[in-house]
Amino acid sequence: MEYDEAELQEAVLALLGAFEFESGRVWKRYPFSVMEAFHEQGWITDPHGRHESVYLTEEGLLKAKALAAKHFGKKPKL
């Protein structure tokens, strides 16, 4: 699946806007509350610890790929 780069950039910018604090300051990573919620729902491995990454669970990977295709998949040219 190819993704629409402009749509991806727009989504990331929207997420930064949603999570900004201190009049425009943003973290480069997603807030722990979001990651913890994903973990509680069984979509990712435990986000706590020294690692800077997590793994999507099988269920999480399927959901994430479906959402990415739905929101950012390139539409066929007619």
Secondary structure as GFF3:
##gff-version 3
##sequence-region A 1 78
A	DSSP	alpha_helix	5	19	.	.	.	ID=ss1
A	DSSP	alpha_helix	32	40	.	.	.	ID=ss2
A	DSSP	alpha_helix	58	72	.	.	.	ID=ss3
###
